[in-house]
Amino acid sequence: MSAEFPSVRPRRLRSTPAMRRLVAETRLHPAELVLPAFVREGLTEPKPITAMPGVVQHTRDTLRRAAVEAAEAGVGGIMLFGVPEVQDAIGSEGTSPEGILQLAIRDVVSEVGDALVVMSDLCLDEYTDHGHCGVLAADGSVDNDATLERYAEMAVVQADAGVHLVGPSGMMDGQVAVIRRALDDAGHQDVGVLAYTAKYASAFFGPFREAVGSSLKGDRKTYQQDPANAREALRELEQDLAEGADMVMVKPAMAYLDILRRIADVSPVPVSAYQVSGEYSMVEAAAANGWIDRERTILETLTSIRRAGAEQILTYWATEAAGLLR
């Protein structure tokens, strides 16, 4: 062969679907997917979330059905968010044994048992009338340590309801340690903590505010991480691990794949990533306009998150993607 032609031809390994499948470096599996789901108190039928086409606020009954559908599709877990009818300054419904999230946990656990890992959002923003993730001080700032006391109470009532993993998402300093101690003191040593280790003050959370009925005014920049910063994510990781986190998370996912990779490279515990509402809604909007191939894009985005190091991916497409993968 003439020297002007290449002898190294990477295209040989792209030549057929079977060849591409054989040499694929990254594989998605339904068991790696987690379905975030919203349940709203007082609903008699599901309420569509206009900013998230295809996603709804569930009734307790439709949530049960969604959990069964996810389990039958092979999805690994479900993350539950409660939307109460009444909000107040300290988020009282978040710690009521009869609060909507605690009822939903019982419903889902009784419906699917151990077929899904049942996770719960441990945060006050859904329950407070000011929309912040914690208790406010007199000057209007979020009081870190007063909030930790509320988180400890939330952890115990969620564990009493039967949850497998609690997901503290408020980004309060010391939250994992306080929650771990509260769970252990209450006899819930087997309930795990999925720490929201690197949660950024992101514009991509926008549609989520509708999903949980948030009344937030202002922003959360004093407690969520600055999108400009990477090193502090590793500092948060070190702290969460020292405090007893069983798993850690990066949120959002797609705009923070570099952070995800850095954490995955050094974490001794499983690393999750949350493909958030804005990331979901952008794809759905582009697909609705015919600009992209929806199903290919769903799988490509999930593959990119998995490739960057996530071992579990929270995604609103979890059940659908599991079907596509099968």
C-alpha positions as CSV (number, residue, x, y, z in Angstrom):
1,M,0.0,0.0,0.0
2,S,1.2,3.5,-0.8
3,A,2.6,5.4,2.2
4,E,0.2,8.2,1.5
5,F,-2.7,6.2,2.8
6,P,-3.2,5.7,6.6
7,S,-2.5,2.4,8.2
8,V,-4.1,3.4,11.5
9,R,-7.8,3.6,10.8
10,P,-10.0,4.2,13.9
11,R,-13.1,3.9,11.7
12,R,-12.6,0.1,11.6
13,L,-14.1,0.0,15.1
14,R,-17.1,2.1,14.1
15,S,-18.0,0.1,11.0
16,T,-21.2,-1.7,12.2
17,P,-23.7,-1.5,15.1
18,A,-22.3,-4.8,16.4
19,M,-18.7,-3.4,16.3
20,R,-19.7,-0.2,18.0
21,R,-21.5,-2.1,20.7
22,L,-18.6,-4.4,21.3
23,V,-16.1,-1.5,21.9
24,A,-18.4,0.9,23.7
25,E,-16.6,2.3,26.7
26,T,-19.7,3.6,28.5
27,R,-22.9,1.7,29.0
28,L,-26.2,2.8,30.5
29,H,-28.3,0.4,32.5
30,P,-31.8,1.0,33.8
31,A,-30.7,0.1,37.4
32,E,-28.4,3.2,37.3
33,L,-31.4,5.6,36.8
34,V,-33.5,7.3,39.6
35,L,-36.9,8.8,39.0
36,P,-37.6,12.1,40.7
37,A,-41.3,12.4,41.5
38,F,-43.6,15.0,43.0
39,V,-46.6,14.3,45.1
40,R,-49.0,17.2,46.0
41,E,-51.3,17.2,48.9
42,G,-55.0,17.6,48.1
43,L,-55.0,16.6,44.4
44,T,-57.7,14.3,43.0
45,E,-55.9,13.9,39.7
46,P,-52.4,14.6,38.4
47,K,-51.5,18.2,37.7
48,P,-49.3,18.8,34.7
49,I,-46.2,21.0,35.3
50,T,-46.3,23.4,32.4
51,A,-42.6,24.2,32.4
52,M,-41.8,20.4,32.3
53,P,-43.8,18.8,29.6
54,G,-44.6,15.2,30.4
55,V,-44.0,15.6,34.2
56,V,-46.8,16.0,36.7
57,Q,-47.5,16.6,40.3
58,H,-48.9,13.3,41.4
59,T,-51.8,12.3,43.6
60,R,-50.9,9.6,46.1
61,D,-52.6,7.0,44.0
62,T,-50.9,8.0,40.7
63,L,-47.5,8.2,42.5
64,R,-48.0,4.5,43.6
65,R,-48.6,3.6,39.9
66,A,-45.6,5.6,38.7
67,A,-43.4,3.8,41.3
68,V,-44.7,0.4,40.1
69,E,-44.1,1.3,36.5
70,A,-40.6,2.4,37.3
71,A,-39.8,-0.8,39.2
72,E,-41.2,-2.9,36.3
73,A,-39.0,-1.0,33.9
74,G,-35.9,-1.9,35.9
75,V,-35.3,1.6,37.3
76,G,-33.0,1.6,40.3
77,G,-34.7,4.2,42.6
78,I,-37.2,6.9,43.1
79,M,-36.6,10.3,44.7
80,L,-39.7,11.8,46.3
81,F,-40.6,15.4,46.7
82,G,-43.7,16.5,48.7
83,V,-45.8,19.6,47.9
84,P,-48.0,20.6,50.9
85,E,-51.1,22.6,51.0
86,V,-49.9,24.8,53.8
87,Q,-46.5,26.5,54.1
88,D,-45.2,28.5,57.1
89,A,-42.0,30.1,58.3
90,I,-40.3,27.0,59.6
91,G,-41.8,24.4,57.2
92,S,-43.9,22.6,59.8
93,E,-45.3,20.1,57.3
94,G,-41.9,18.8,56.6
95,T,-41.6,17.3,60.1
96,S,-45.2,16.2,60.6
97,P,-45.6,12.4,60.6
98,E,-48.7,13.0,58.5
99,G,-47.1,15.4,56.1
100,I,-47.5,14.6,52.4
101,L,-43.9,13.5,51.9
102,Q,-44.1,11.1,54.8
103,L,-47.4,9.7,53.6
104,A,-45.9,9.3,50.1
105,I,-42.9,7.4,51.5
106,R,-45.2,4.9,53.2
107,D,-47.3,4.6,50.1
108,V,-44.4,3.8,47.8
109,V,-42.6,1.5,50.2
110,S,-45.8,-0.5,50.8
111,E,-46.3,-0.7,47.0
112,V,-42.9,-1.6,45.7
113,G,-41.0,-2.7,48.9
114,D,-37.3,-3.3,48.0
115,A,-37.9,-3.3,44.2
116,L,-36.9,0.3,44.2
117,V,-34.5,2.3,46.5
118,V,-36.9,4.8,48.0
119,M,-35.2,8.2,48.5
120,S,-36.6,11.4,50.0
121,D,-35.7,15.0,49.5
122,L,-34.7,16.4,52.9
123,C,-35.0,20.2,52.5
124,L,-37.4,22.9,53.7
125,D,-38.0,24.9,50.6
126,E,-41.2,23.1,49.6
127,Y,-42.6,23.7,53.1
128,T,-41.6,27.3,53.9
129,D,-43.7,30.4,53.0
130,H,-40.5,32.3,52.1
131,G,-39.2,29.5,49.8
132,H,-35.7,29.2,51.3
133,C,-34.1,25.9,52.2
134,G,-33.8,26.8,55.9
135,V,-35.1,28.8,58.8
136,L,-34.6,32.6,58.6
137,A,-32.8,34.7,61.1
138,A,-34.2,38.1,62.2
139,D,-32.2,39.9,59.5
140,G,-33.7,37.6,56.8
141,S,-30.6,35.5,56.2
142,V,-30.8,31.7,56.4
143,D,-29.8,30.6,59.9
144,N,-27.5,27.6,59.3
145,D,-27.6,26.0,62.8
146,A,-31.3,26.6,63.4
147,T,-31.9,24.9,60.0
148,L,-29.8,21.9,61.1
149,E,-32.2,21.3,64.0
150,R,-35.1,21.1,61.6
151,Y,-33.2,18.8,59.2
152,A,-32.5,16.4,62.1
153,E,-36.3,16.3,62.8
154,M,-37.0,15.8,59.1
155,A,-34.6,12.9,58.8
156,V,-36.2,11.0,61.7
157,V,-39.8,11.4,60.5
158,Q,-38.8,10.3,57.0
159,A,-36.9,7.3,58.3
160,D,-39.9,6.4,60.5
161,A,-42.0,6.4,57.3
162,G,-39.6,3.8,55.9
163,V,-37.3,5.6,53.5
164,H,-34.1,3.9,52.4
165,L,-32.0,7.0,51.7
166,V,-32.5,10.6,52.8
167,G,-31.2,13.3,50.4
168,P,-30.2,16.5,52.3
169,S,-30.2,19.1,49.5
170,G,-30.1,22.4,51.4
171,M,-26.3,22.9,51.4
172,M,-26.1,23.8,55.1
173,D,-22.7,23.5,56.7
174,G,-22.6,20.3,58.8
175,Q,-25.9,18.9,57.6
176,V,-24.7,15.4,57.0
177,A,-23.2,15.0,60.5
178,V,-26.3,16.3,62.2
179,I,-28.6,14.1,60.1
180,R,-26.4,11.0,60.6
181,R,-26.4,11.5,64.3
182,A,-30.2,12.0,64.5
183,L,-30.8,8.9,62.5
184,D,-28.5,6.8,64.6
185,D,-29.9,8.2,67.9
186,A,-33.4,7.3,66.7
187,G,-32.4,3.7,65.8
188,H,-32.2,4.2,62.1
189,Q,-28.6,3.1,61.6
190,D,-29.6,1.4,58.3
191,V,-31.0,4.5,56.6
192,G,-28.4,6.0,54.3
193,V,-27.5,9.6,53.5
194,L,-27.2,10.7,49.9
195,A,-25.4,14.0,50.3
196,Y,-26.0,16.8,47.8
197,T,-22.3,17.5,47.9
198,A,-21.9,20.0,45.0
199,K,-25.2,21.8,44.5
200,Y,-24.7,25.0,42.5
201,A,-26.8,28.2,42.5
202,S,-28.0,27.4,39.0
203,A,-30.4,29.0,36.6
204,F,-31.3,25.5,35.4
205,F,-33.5,25.0,38.5
206,G,-36.1,27.3,37.1
207,P,-38.9,24.9,36.1
208,F,-38.4,23.0,39.4
209,R,-39.8,26.0,41.3
210,E,-43.2,25.4,39.6
211,A,-43.0,21.7,40.3
212,V,-42.7,22.2,44.1
213,G,-44.8,25.4,44.3
214,S,-41.9,27.4,45.6
215,S,-42.6,30.9,46.9
216,L,-38.9,31.9,46.8
217,K,-38.1,35.6,46.4
218,G,-34.5,36.4,45.8
219,D,-31.9,33.7,45.4
220,R,-29.9,31.0,47.3
221,K,-26.4,32.2,46.5
222,T,-25.4,32.4,50.2
223,Y,-25.6,28.7,50.6
224,Q,-25.6,27.0,47.2
225,Q,-22.2,27.0,45.4
226,D,-21.0,29.6,43.0
227,P,-21.0,28.3,39.4
228,A,-17.6,29.9,38.9
229,N,-15.9,27.6,41.5
230,A,-14.6,24.1,41.3
231,R,-12.2,23.6,44.2
232,E,-14.8,24.2,46.8
233,A,-16.7,21.1,45.5
234,L,-13.8,19.0,46.6
235,R,-13.8,20.7,50.0
236,E,-17.5,19.9,50.3
237,L,-16.8,16.3,49.3
238,E,-14.1,16.0,52.0
239,Q,-16.5,17.3,54.6
240,D,-19.5,15.2,53.6
241,L,-17.3,12.0,53.6
242,A,-15.9,12.9,57.1
243,E,-19.5,13.4,58.3
244,G,-20.6,10.0,57.2
245,A,-22.2,10.4,53.7
246,D,-23.0,7.0,52.1
247,M,-23.3,8.5,48.6
248,V,-22.6,11.9,47.1
249,M,-24.2,14.0,44.4
250,V,-23.4,16.7,41.8
251,K,-26.4,19.0,40.8
252,P,-27.0,20.1,38.1
253,A,-25.3,17.5,35.9
254,M,-24.8,18.6,32.3
255,A,-23.4,22.0,32.9
256,Y,-21.1,20.6,35.6
257,L,-19.6,17.5,34.0
258,D,-16.1,18.7,34.9
259,I,-17.1,18.8,38.6
260,L,-18.7,15.4,38.3
261,R,-15.5,14.0,36.8
262,R,-13.3,15.6,39.5
263,I,-15.4,14.2,42.3
264,A,-15.8,10.7,40.7
265,D,-12.0,10.5,40.3
266,V,-11.4,10.8,44.1
267,S,-14.7,9.7,45.8
268,P,-14.5,6.4,47.7
269,V,-18.4,6.2,47.8
270,P,-20.9,6.1,44.9
271,V,-21.3,9.3,43.0
272,S,-24.7,10.4,41.6
273,A,-25.7,13.3,39.4
274,Y,-29.1,15.1,39.0
275,Q,-30.2,16.0,35.5
276,V,-32.3,18.9,36.6
277,S,-35.5,20.4,35.4
278,G,-34.0,23.0,33.2
279,E,-31.8,20.4,31.5
280,Y,-34.9,18.3,30.9
281,S,-37.1,21.2,29.7
282,M,-34.5,22.5,27.2
283,V,-34.4,19.1,25.4
284,E,-38.2,18.8,25.5
285,A,-38.7,22.3,24.0
286,A,-36.1,21.7,21.3
287,A,-37.7,18.3,20.4
288,A,-41.2,19.8,20.3
289,N,-40.0,22.3,17.7
290,G,-38.5,19.5,15.6
291,W,-34.9,20.8,16.1
292,I,-33.5,17.6,17.6
293,D,-34.2,13.9,17.7
294,R,-35.8,13.5,21.1
295,E,-35.0,9.9,22.0
296,R,-31.4,10.1,20.7
297,T,-30.8,13.2,22.7
298,I,-32.2,11.7,25.9
299,L,-29.8,8.8,25.6
300,E,-26.9,11.0,24.5
301,T,-27.3,13.3,27.5
302,L,-27.5,10.4,29.9
303,T,-24.5,8.7,28.4
304,S,-22.5,11.9,28.8
305,I,-23.4,12.0,32.5
306,R,-22.5,8.4,32.9
307,R,-19.2,8.9,31.0
308,A,-18.2,11.7,33.3
309,G,-18.4,9.4,36.2
310,A,-21.9,9.3,37.6
311,E,-22.9,5.8,38.8
312,Q,-26.5,6.9,39.4
313,I,-28.4,9.5,37.4
314,L,-31.5,11.2,38.7
315,T,-33.5,12.0,35.6
316,Y,-37.2,12.7,34.8
317,W,-36.8,10.4,31.8
318,A,-35.8,7.4,34.1
319,T,-38.7,5.1,33.3
320,E,-38.8,6.1,29.6
321,A,-35.1,5.8,29.2
322,A,-35.1,2.4,30.9
323,G,-37.6,1.3,28.2
324,L,-35.4,2.7,25.4
325,L,-32.4,0.9,26.8
326,R,-34.2,-2.4,26.8
